[in-house]
Amino acid sequence: MNFSTSFKSQLLQANAESFERLALALFHWQAHHNPIYRAYLFYLKVNPNEIDDFKQIPCLPIEFFKYHRVLSGGDSEVVQIFESSGTTNQVRSKHYVPDVAWYHQVCEAIFAQLWGKLQDYHIFALLPSYLERNNASLVSMTDHFIRESQSPYSGFYLNNYQQLIDTVEKARQTKGSVLLLGVTFALLDLAERYSLNWPEVIIMETGGMKGQRQELTRPEVHQILQEKLGIASVASEYGMTELLSQAYAYKLGRFTSPPWLKVIIRDIYDPFTYVKSGKQGGINIIDLANVDSCAFIETKDLGRVVSNNTFEVLGRYDNSEIRGCNLMI
């Protein structure tokens, strides 16, 4: 059994006590078997053998996924390339995935931990900007959720809002919870066109306007959706092309992560120094599900840690390139 297969067999049973052991094991393997990450460590003059605390592990700037094939192991055949959204002229991130079944297994395990079994839901997906592409990780995850829900009402919707509403109304009359997962601008479009009263429907936004509307803060978005859709709170999903794991917020944008994903906040002026819990800074993520790519990522999101497995996302850095990325280019 190779390292990747062996590691995956342990990961979904991870807990707070086993996280550091697993993180260090994966770091030492990726430091030797991921050419891009290995080169990055070399330029930083980091000796992997001297790392014995997961907070000492350098995180790879997320821009590397735009310009390089970030892949560990070397002998795995890539079966799916997830690609980030963006305009025609933008360089998009690419996540090379040898094992899509593993991605779906991870997504389902996280959902089950935080929300329950998929079979207990009718899942409606309002993801127009993603459906227009065939390589979005969010669509792959949601398609798996829809199929696993086994509900005749579950499905994707583009701009057919009236059909969506009619089908939700039918699902509300049956056993099972109704979940509407939507990209933020599409949920706002729905809320502007219709006044609904869905107190028991779970509305979950995935964030972002994708260039379709003026950017709003999360509290502003949630207030509009609550008033127009007749709900008490709005749930949120936090994920990205470069991660295989997700975090979820039941309300107020406070995300809970699975045991194998940890958020650490870096100083905005010193990317190799971490700040105390409660302080704002740049979000670094250790996602141990990224066995076949890189598990240690420096994102361009700003946030703060609320507790050991709860965090908030407060915004984005500007579009300036990370200096470490230019070293590799």
TALINBEL-V341586 format. One record per residue. SS is DSSP state (H for helix, E for strand, - for the rest). Layout:
SS  SS
//
This chain:
-  -  H  H  H  H  H  H  H  H  H  -  -  -  -  -  -  -  H  H  H  H  H  H  H  H  H  H  H  H  H  H  H  -  H  H  H  H  H  H  H  H  H  -  -  -  -  H  H  H  -  -  -  H  H  H  -  -  -  E  E  -  -  H  H  H  H  -  -  -  -  -  -  -  -  -  -  -  -  E  E  E  E  -  -  -  -  -  -  -  -  -  -  E  E  E  E  -  -  H  H  H  H  H  H  H  H  H  H  H  H  H  H  H  -  -  -  H  H  H  E  E  E  E  E  E  -  H  H  H  H  -  -  -  -  -  H  H  H  H  H  H  H  H  H  H  H  H  H  -  -  -  -  -  E  E  E  -  -  -  H  H  H  H  H  H  H  H  H  H  H  H  -  -  -  -  E  E  E  E  E  E  -  H  H  H  H  H  H  H  H  H  H  -  -  -  -  -  -  -  -  E  E  E  E  -  -  -  -  -  -  -  -  -  -  -  -  H  H  H  H  H  H  H  H  H  H  H  H  -  -  -  -  -  E  E  E  E  -  -  -  -  -  -  -  -  E  E  E  -  -  -  -  E  E  E  E  -  -  -  E  E  E  E  E  E  E  -  -  E  E  E  E  E  -  -  -  -  -  -  E  E  E  E  E  E  E  -  -  -  -  -  -  -  -  E  E  E  E  E  E  E  E  E  E  E  E  -  -  E  E  E  E  E  E  E  -  -  -  -  -  -  H  H  H  H  H  H  -
//
